[in-house]
Amino acid sequence: LTLQALPHIEKAGGHIFVTSSVAGEIGSMGAALYSSTKHAMNGFFYSLQQELLAKGSDVTVTIGALGLIGTDDLLSLFGEKVKEIPGFFLGNVTVCAGGMMDSLIRRPRTFTYPNAANNLIRVLWYFYPSYNEMVVNKEPDVTYDEQVEKSKLMHVHRVFIVSCLYLQILQCFV
C-alpha cells in the first residue's frame, strides 16, 4: 500500500507517520507474534526512510515507537497493579497525540513516547540483557501460561490504544 501511495505522496512532498511500538525494537515474553510484526514493519519503514533520503526525496518518514499509554482501559485492565508501574513508564494519551501531531510538522525520523521509559528499555535491552530475564522471572508464583495470558491482554490493549490515538488525531481535523 505504501509503495502504491508513494508516487502521490512524493508529488505533494508529504510525510508518512507509522505507528509502531518499542516492542518492534526489543523482544517481549509472550509477544513473539506482536514483536515480530513490529520488527518487520520497522525494518520496512526504516529502509524506506533511508532510500528516500538517499534519492533526495521531499517525503519523510517518522516511525512512532510507543510504549505504555495510560488510557482508562489500561488502568482498568491493571486495576490496583497500575500503582506498581513507575510514573515515567506510563504515557499520557493527550501528550502522545500531541507528539504525533508535532511529528507531522517537525518530521523527526523517530518519535518515542514515553521517551524516558522507552529509552531506558532500549539501554537495558542492549547493555544489560540479563535484566529482561529478571523481569520474566519476577513473579515466581505465576505460571508461564498466566504470564503469557497477561501479555496477550496487554498487546490486544495496545491495538485499542493506537485506535484511540488515531481517533483523537482525526478529531483535530474535523
Rosetta constraint file for C-alpha pairs under 8 A:
AtomPair CA 1 CA 5 HARMONIC 6.18 0.50
AtomPair CA 2 CA 6 HARMONIC 5.85 0.50
AtomPair CA 3 CA 7 HARMONIC 7.72 0.50
AtomPair CA 5 CA 9 HARMONIC 6.24 0.50
AtomPair CA 6 CA 10 HARMONIC 5.94 0.50
AtomPair CA 7 CA 11 HARMONIC 6.33 0.50
AtomPair CA 8 CA 12 HARMONIC 6.59 0.50
AtomPair CA 9 CA 13 HARMONIC 6.01 0.50
AtomPair CA 9 CA 14 HARMONIC 5.02 0.50
AtomPair CA 9 CA 15 HARMONIC 7.30 0.50
AtomPair CA 9 CA 59 HARMONIC 6.86 0.50
AtomPair CA 10 CA 14 HARMONIC 6.22 0.50
AtomPair CA 10 CA 57 HARMONIC 7.08 0.50
AtomPair CA 10 CA 58 HARMONIC 6.65 0.50
AtomPair CA 10 CA 59 HARMONIC 5.68 0.50
AtomPair CA 13 CA 57 HARMONIC 7.83 0.50
AtomPair CA 13 CA 58 HARMONIC 4.94 0.50
AtomPair CA 13 CA 59 HARMONIC 5.11 0.50
AtomPair CA 14 CA 58 HARMONIC 7.15 0.50
AtomPair CA 14 CA 59 HARMONIC 5.13 0.50
AtomPair CA 14 CA 60 HARMONIC 6.92 0.50
AtomPair CA 15 CA 59 HARMONIC 5.44 0.50
AtomPair CA 15 CA 60 HARMONIC 4.90 0.50
AtomPair CA 15 CA 61 HARMONIC 5.84 0.50
AtomPair CA 15 CA 62 HARMONIC 7.78 0.50
AtomPair CA 15 CA 104 HARMONIC 6.78 0.50
AtomPair CA 15 CA 107 HARMONIC 7.28 0.50
AtomPair CA 16 CA 59 HARMONIC 7.56 0.50
AtomPair CA 16 CA 60 HARMONIC 6.25 0.50
AtomPair CA 16 CA 61 HARMONIC 4.70 0.50
AtomPair CA 16 CA 62 HARMONIC 6.25 0.50
AtomPair CA 17 CA 61 HARMONIC 5.91 0.50
AtomPair CA 17 CA 62 HARMONIC 4.83 0.50
AtomPair CA 17 CA 63 HARMONIC 6.07 0.50
AtomPair CA 17 CA 64 HARMONIC 7.07 0.50
AtomPair CA 17 CA 103 HARMONIC 7.77 0.50
AtomPair CA 17 CA 104 HARMONIC 7.29 0.50
AtomPair CA 18 CA 45 HARMONIC 7.88 0.50
AtomPair CA 18 CA 61 HARMONIC 7.54 0.50
AtomPair CA 18 CA 62 HARMONIC 6.16 0.50
AtomPair CA 18 CA 63 HARMONIC 4.86 0.50
AtomPair CA 18 CA 64 HARMONIC 5.81 0.50
AtomPair CA 19 CA 63 HARMONIC 6.35 0.50
AtomPair CA 19 CA 64 HARMONIC 4.88 0.50
AtomPair CA 19 CA 65 HARMONIC 7.00 0.50
AtomPair CA 19 CA 66 HARMONIC 7.52 0.50
AtomPair CA 19 CA 162 HARMONIC 7.44 0.50
AtomPair CA 20 CA 24 HARMONIC 6.79 0.50
AtomPair CA 20 CA 38 HARMONIC 6.27 0.50
AtomPair CA 20 CA 41 HARMONIC 7.76 0.50
AtomPair CA 20 CA 42 HARMONIC 7.37 0.50
AtomPair CA 20 CA 63 HARMONIC 6.50 0.50
AtomPair CA 20 CA 64 HARMONIC 5.23 0.50
AtomPair CA 20 CA 65 HARMONIC 5.13 0.50
AtomPair CA 20 CA 66 HARMONIC 6.28 0.50
AtomPair CA 21 CA 25 HARMONIC 7.66 0.50
AtomPair CA 21 CA 38 HARMONIC 6.75 0.50
AtomPair CA 21 CA 64 HARMONIC 6.77 0.50
AtomPair CA 21 CA 65 HARMONIC 4.25 0.50
AtomPair CA 21 CA 66 HARMONIC 4.48 0.50
AtomPair CA 21 CA 67 HARMONIC 6.11 0.50
AtomPair CA 22 CA 26 HARMONIC 6.63 0.50
AtomPair CA 22 CA 65 HARMONIC 4.81 0.50
AtomPair CA 22 CA 66 HARMONIC 5.69 0.50
AtomPair CA 22 CA 67 HARMONIC 5.89 0.50
AtomPair CA 22 CA 118 HARMONIC 6.48 0.50
AtomPair CA 23 CA 27 HARMONIC 5.99 0.50
AtomPair CA 23 CA 28 HARMONIC 6.76 0.50
AtomPair CA 23 CA 34 HARMONIC 7.68 0.50
AtomPair CA 23 CA 35 HARMONIC 5.15 0.50
AtomPair CA 23 CA 38 HARMONIC 6.73 0.50
AtomPair CA 23 CA 39 HARMONIC 7.63 0.50
AtomPair CA 23 CA 67 HARMONIC 7.99 0.50
AtomPair CA 24 CA 35 HARMONIC 5.27 0.50
AtomPair CA 24 CA 36 HARMONIC 6.91 0.50
AtomPair CA 24 CA 37 HARMONIC 7.44 0.50
AtomPair CA 24 CA 38 HARMONIC 4.22 0.50
AtomPair CA 24 CA 39 HARMONIC 4.21 0.50
AtomPair CA 24 CA 40 HARMONIC 7.74 0.50
AtomPair CA 24 CA 41 HARMONIC 7.81 0.50
AtomPair CA 24 CA 42 HARMONIC 6.51 0.50
AtomPair CA 24 CA 65 HARMONIC 7.67 0.50
AtomPair CA 25 CA 35 HARMONIC 7.87 0.50
AtomPair CA 25 CA 38 HARMONIC 7.82 0.50
AtomPair CA 25 CA 39 HARMONIC 6.19 0.50
AtomPair CA 25 CA 42 HARMONIC 8.00 0.50
AtomPair CA 25 CA 122 HARMONIC 7.75 0.50
AtomPair CA 26 CA 35 HARMONIC 7.40 0.50
AtomPair CA 26 CA 122 HARMONIC 7.26 0.50
AtomPair CA 26 CA 125 HARMONIC 6.81 0.50
AtomPair CA 27 CA 31 HARMONIC 7.48 0.50
AtomPair CA 27 CA 32 HARMONIC 7.12 0.50
AtomPair CA 27 CA 35 HARMONIC 6.05 0.50
AtomPair CA 28 CA 32 HARMONIC 6.84 0.50
AtomPair CA 28 CA 35 HARMONIC 6.99 0.50
AtomPair CA 29 CA 136 HARMONIC 7.00 0.50
AtomPair CA 29 CA 148 HARMONIC 7.17 0.50
AtomPair CA 29 CA 151 HARMONIC 7.47 0.50
AtomPair CA 30 CA 147 HARMONIC 7.32 0.50
AtomPair CA 30 CA 148 HARMONIC 4.64 0.50
AtomPair CA 30 CA 149 HARMONIC 7.73 0.50
AtomPair CA 30 CA 151 HARMONIC 5.60 0.50
AtomPair CA 30 CA 152 HARMONIC 6.88 0.50
AtomPair CA 31 CA 35 HARMONIC 5.82 0.50
AtomPair CA 31 CA 148 HARMONIC 7.87 0.50
AtomPair CA 31 CA 151 HARMONIC 6.65 0.50
AtomPair CA 31 CA 152 HARMONIC 7.03 0.50
AtomPair CA 31 CA 155 HARMONIC 7.48 0.50
AtomPair CA 32 CA 36 HARMONIC 5.87 0.50
AtomPair CA 33 CA 37 HARMONIC 6.21 0.50
AtomPair CA 34 CA 38 HARMONIC 6.32 0.50
AtomPair CA 34 CA 155 HARMONIC 7.32 0.50
AtomPair CA 35 CA 39 HARMONIC 6.03 0.50
AtomPair CA 36 CA 40 HARMONIC 6.16 0.50
AtomPair CA 37 CA 41 HARMONIC 6.13 0.50
AtomPair CA 38 CA 42 HARMONIC 6.02 0.50
AtomPair CA 39 CA 43 HARMONIC 6.08 0.50
AtomPair CA 40 CA 44 HARMONIC 6.26 0.50
AtomPair CA 41 CA 45 HARMONIC 6.24 0.50
AtomPair CA 42 CA 46 HARMONIC 5.76 0.50
AtomPair CA 42 CA 63 HARMONIC 7.24 0.50
AtomPair CA 43 CA 47 HARMONIC 6.00 0.50
AtomPair CA 44 CA 48 HARMONIC 6.11 0.50
AtomPair CA 45 CA 49 HARMONIC 5.92 0.50
AtomPair CA 45 CA 61 HARMONIC 7.34 0.50
AtomPair CA 45 CA 63 HARMONIC 7.29 0.50
AtomPair CA 46 CA 50 HARMONIC 6.33 0.50
AtomPair CA 46 CA 61 HARMONIC 7.97 0.50
AtomPair CA 46 CA 63 HARMONIC 7.60 0.50
AtomPair CA 47 CA 51 HARMONIC 6.21 0.50
AtomPair CA 48 CA 52 HARMONIC 6.09 0.50
AtomPair CA 48 CA 61 HARMONIC 7.93 0.50
AtomPair CA 49 CA 53 HARMONIC 6.27 0.50
AtomPair CA 49 CA 60 HARMONIC 6.71 0.50
AtomPair CA 49 CA 61 HARMONIC 5.60 0.50
AtomPair CA 49 CA 109 HARMONIC 7.85 0.50
AtomPair CA 50 CA 54 HARMONIC 6.08 0.50
AtomPair CA 51 CA 55 HARMONIC 6.29 0.50
AtomPair CA 52 CA 56 HARMONIC 6.18 0.50
AtomPair CA 52 CA 57 HARMONIC 5.18 0.50
AtomPair CA 52 CA 58 HARMONIC 7.81 0.50
AtomPair CA 52 CA 59 HARMONIC 6.80 0.50
AtomPair CA 52 CA 60 HARMONIC 7.31 0.50
AtomPair CA 53 CA 57 HARMONIC 6.12 0.50
AtomPair CA 53 CA 60 HARMONIC 7.93 0.50
AtomPair CA 60 CA 107 HARMONIC 6.55 0.50
AtomPair CA 60 CA 109 HARMONIC 7.67 0.50
AtomPair CA 61 CA 107 HARMONIC 7.12 0.50
AtomPair CA 61 CA 108 HARMONIC 7.69 0.50
AtomPair CA 61 CA 109 HARMONIC 6.08 0.50
AtomPair CA 62 CA 103 HARMONIC 7.21 0.50
AtomPair CA 62 CA 107 HARMONIC 6.34 0.50
AtomPair CA 62 CA 108 HARMONIC 5.79 0.50
AtomPair CA 62 CA 109 HARMONIC 4.55 0.50
AtomPair CA 62 CA 110 HARMONIC 5.09 0.50
AtomPair CA 62 CA 111 HARMONIC 6.60 0.50
AtomPair CA 63 CA 109 HARMONIC 6.38 0.50
AtomPair CA 63 CA 110 HARMONIC 4.80 0.50
AtomPair CA 63 CA 111 HARMONIC 6.12 0.50
AtomPair CA 64 CA 100 HARMONIC 7.75 0.50
AtomPair CA 64 CA 110 HARMONIC 5.79 0.50
AtomPair CA 64 CA 111 HARMONIC 4.53 0.50
AtomPair CA 64 CA 112 HARMONIC 5.89 0.50
AtomPair CA 64 CA 113 HARMONIC 7.77 0.50
AtomPair CA 65 CA 110 HARMONIC 7.10 0.50
AtomPair CA 65 CA 111 HARMONIC 5.99 0.50
AtomPair CA 65 CA 112 HARMONIC 4.76 0.50
AtomPair CA 65 CA 113 HARMONIC 6.48 0.50
AtomPair CA 65 CA 118 HARMONIC 7.94 0.50
AtomPair CA 66 CA 111 HARMONIC 7.89 0.50
AtomPair CA 66 CA 112 HARMONIC 5.88 0.50
AtomPair CA 66 CA 113 HARMONIC 5.03 0.50
AtomPair CA 66 CA 114 HARMONIC 6.77 0.50
AtomPair CA 66 CA 118 HARMONIC 7.74 0.50
AtomPair CA 67 CA 89 HARMONIC 7.69 0.50
AtomPair CA 67 CA 90 HARMONIC 7.69 0.50
AtomPair CA 67 CA 91 HARMONIC 7.37 0.50
AtomPair CA 67 CA 113 HARMONIC 6.16 0.50
AtomPair CA 67 CA 114 HARMONIC 6.12 0.50
AtomPair CA 67 CA 117 HARMONIC 7.75 0.50
AtomPair CA 67 CA 118 HARMONIC 6.45 0.50
AtomPair CA 68 CA 89 HARMONIC 6.60 0.50
AtomPair CA 68 CA 90 HARMONIC 5.25 0.50
AtomPair CA 68 CA 91 HARMONIC 5.96 0.50
AtomPair CA 68 CA 114 HARMONIC 7.42 0.50
AtomPair CA 68 CA 158 HARMONIC 7.76 0.50
AtomPair CA 69 CA 74 HARMONIC 7.57 0.50
AtomPair CA 69 CA 90 HARMONIC 5.45 0.50
AtomPair CA 69 CA 91 HARMONIC 4.32 0.50
AtomPair CA 69 CA 92 HARMONIC 5.74 0.50
AtomPair CA 69 CA 93 HARMONIC 6.01 0.50
AtomPair CA 69 CA 96 HARMONIC 7.90 0.50
AtomPair CA 69 CA 114 HARMONIC 7.82 0.50
AtomPair CA 69 CA 161 HARMONIC 7.20 0.50
AtomPair CA 70 CA 74 HARMONIC 5.98 0.50
AtomPair CA 70 CA 75 HARMONIC 6.43 0.50
AtomPair CA 70 CA 90 HARMONIC 5.51 0.50
AtomPair CA 70 CA 91 HARMONIC 5.52 0.50
AtomPair CA 70 CA 92 HARMONIC 5.49 0.50
AtomPair CA 70 CA 93 HARMONIC 6.45 0.50
AtomPair CA 71 CA 75 HARMONIC 6.26 0.50
AtomPair CA 71 CA 92 HARMONIC 7.43 0.50
AtomPair CA 71 CA 93 HARMONIC 6.41 0.50
AtomPair CA 71 CA 161 HARMONIC 7.21 0.50
AtomPair CA 72 CA 76 HARMONIC 6.12 0.50
AtomPair CA 73 CA 77 HARMONIC 5.96 0.50
AtomPair CA 73 CA 157 HARMONIC 7.72 0.50
AtomPair CA 74 CA 78 HARMONIC 6.28 0.50
AtomPair CA 74 CA 157 HARMONIC 7.00 0.50
AtomPair CA 75 CA 79 HARMONIC 5.88 0.50
AtomPair CA 75 CA 82 HARMONIC 6.20 0.50
AtomPair CA 78 CA 82 HARMONIC 5.25 0.50
AtomPair CA 80 CA 84 HARMONIC 7.96 0.50
AtomPair CA 81 CA 85 HARMONIC 7.38 0.50
AtomPair CA 85 CA 89 HARMONIC 6.66 0.50
AtomPair CA 85 CA 90 HARMONIC 7.20 0.50
AtomPair CA 86 CA 90 HARMONIC 7.11 0.50
AtomPair CA 88 CA 114 HARMONIC 7.12 0.50
AtomPair CA 88 CA 116 HARMONIC 6.65 0.50
AtomPair CA 88 CA 117 HARMONIC 6.04 0.50
AtomPair CA 89 CA 114 HARMONIC 6.49 0.50
AtomPair CA 89 CA 116 HARMONIC 7.46 0.50
AtomPair CA 89 CA 117 HARMONIC 4.82 0.50
AtomPair CA 89 CA 118 HARMONIC 7.71 0.50
AtomPair CA 90 CA 114 HARMONIC 6.83 0.50
AtomPair CA 90 CA 117 HARMONIC 8.00 0.50
AtomPair CA 91 CA 95 HARMONIC 7.53 0.50
AtomPair CA 91 CA 96 HARMONIC 6.94 0.50
AtomPair CA 91 CA 113 HARMONIC 6.78 0.50
AtomPair CA 91 CA 114 HARMONIC 5.13 0.50
AtomPair CA 92 CA 96 HARMONIC 6.07 0.50
AtomPair CA 93 CA 97 HARMONIC 6.15 0.50
AtomPair CA 93 CA 165 HARMONIC 7.09 0.50
AtomPair CA 94 CA 98 HARMONIC 6.09 0.50
AtomPair CA 95 CA 99 HARMONIC 6.14 0.50
AtomPair CA 96 CA 100 HARMONIC 6.24 0.50
AtomPair CA 96 CA 113 HARMONIC 6.57 0.50
AtomPair CA 96 CA 114 HARMONIC 7.77 0.50
AtomPair CA 96 CA 165 HARMONIC 7.85 0.50
AtomPair CA 97 CA 101 HARMONIC 6.24 0.50
AtomPair CA 97 CA 165 HARMONIC 5.91 0.50
AtomPair CA 97 CA 168 HARMONIC 6.91 0.50
AtomPair CA 97 CA 169 HARMONIC 6.41 0.50
AtomPair CA 98 CA 102 HARMONIC 6.08 0.50
AtomPair CA 99 CA 103 HARMONIC 6.14 0.50
AtomPair CA 99 CA 111 HARMONIC 7.64 0.50
AtomPair CA 100 CA 104 HARMONIC 6.78 0.50
AtomPair CA 100 CA 111 HARMONIC 7.43 0.50
AtomPair CA 101 CA 105 HARMONIC 7.12 0.50
AtomPair CA 101 CA 169 HARMONIC 7.19 0.50
AtomPair CA 102 CA 106 HARMONIC 6.12 0.50
AtomPair CA 102 CA 107 HARMONIC 7.92 0.50
AtomPair CA 103 CA 107 HARMONIC 4.92 0.50
AtomPair CA 103 CA 108 HARMONIC 6.14 0.50
AtomPair CA 103 CA 111 HARMONIC 7.11 0.50
AtomPair CA 112 CA 118 HARMONIC 6.90 0.50
AtomPair CA 113 CA 117 HARMONIC 7.84 0.50
AtomPair CA 113 CA 118 HARMONIC 6.80 0.50
AtomPair CA 114 CA 118 HARMONIC 6.10 0.50
AtomPair CA 115 CA 119 HARMONIC 6.03 0.50
AtomPair CA 116 CA 120 HARMONIC 6.04 0.50
AtomPair CA 117 CA 121 HARMONIC 6.17 0.50
AtomPair CA 118 CA 122 HARMONIC 6.22 0.50
AtomPair CA 119 CA 123 HARMONIC 6.20 0.50
AtomPair CA 120 CA 124 HARMONIC 6.13 0.50
AtomPair CA 121 CA 125 HARMONIC 6.01 0.50
AtomPair CA 122 CA 126 HARMONIC 6.25 0.50
AtomPair CA 123 CA 127 HARMONIC 5.69 0.50
AtomPair CA 123 CA 128 HARMONIC 7.35 0.50
AtomPair CA 124 CA 128 HARMONIC 4.78 0.50
AtomPair CA 124 CA 129 HARMONIC 6.21 0.50
AtomPair CA 124 CA 131 HARMONIC 6.62 0.50
AtomPair CA 124 CA 132 HARMONIC 7.82 0.50
AtomPair CA 125 CA 129 HARMONIC 4.96 0.50
AtomPair CA 125 CA 131 HARMONIC 7.47 0.50
AtomPair CA 125 CA 132 HARMONIC 7.02 0.50
AtomPair CA 129 CA 133 HARMONIC 7.49 0.50
AtomPair CA 130 CA 134 HARMONIC 6.54 0.50
AtomPair CA 131 CA 135 HARMONIC 6.41 0.50
AtomPair CA 132 CA 136 HARMONIC 6.32 0.50
AtomPair CA 133 CA 137 HARMONIC 6.22 0.50
AtomPair CA 134 CA 138 HARMONIC 5.82 0.50
AtomPair CA 142 CA 146 HARMONIC 6.19 0.50
AtomPair CA 142 CA 147 HARMONIC 6.67 0.50
AtomPair CA 143 CA 147 HARMONIC 6.33 0.50
AtomPair CA 144 CA 148 HARMONIC 6.14 0.50
AtomPair CA 145 CA 149 HARMONIC 6.08 0.50
AtomPair CA 146 CA 150 HARMONIC 6.19 0.50
AtomPair CA 147 CA 151 HARMONIC 6.23 0.50
AtomPair CA 148 CA 152 HARMONIC 6.19 0.50
AtomPair CA 149 CA 153 HARMONIC 6.42 0.50
AtomPair CA 150 CA 154 HARMONIC 6.34 0.50
AtomPair CA 151 CA 155 HARMONIC 6.27 0.50
AtomPair CA 152 CA 156 HARMONIC 6.16 0.50
AtomPair CA 153 CA 157 HARMONIC 6.11 0.50
AtomPair CA 154 CA 158 HARMONIC 6.38 0.50
AtomPair CA 155 CA 159 HARMONIC 6.66 0.50
AtomPair CA 156 CA 160 HARMONIC 6.74 0.50
AtomPair CA 157 CA 161 HARMONIC 6.23 0.50
AtomPair CA 158 CA 162 HARMONIC 6.28 0.50
AtomPair CA 159 CA 163 HARMONIC 6.37 0.50
AtomPair CA 160 CA 164 HARMONIC 6.28 0.50
AtomPair CA 161 CA 165 HARMONIC 6.26 0.50
AtomPair CA 162 CA 166 HARMONIC 6.27 0.50
AtomPair CA 163 CA 167 HARMONIC 6.33 0.50
AtomPair CA 164 CA 168 HARMONIC 6.28 0.50
AtomPair CA 165 CA 169 HARMONIC 6.21 0.50
AtomPair CA 166 CA 170 HARMONIC 6.07 0.50
AtomPair CA 167 CA 171 HARMONIC 6.17 0.50
AtomPair CA 168 CA 172 HARMONIC 6.71 0.50
AtomPair CA 169 CA 173 HARMONIC 7.20 0.50
AtomPair CA 170 CA 174 HARMONIC 6.61 0.50
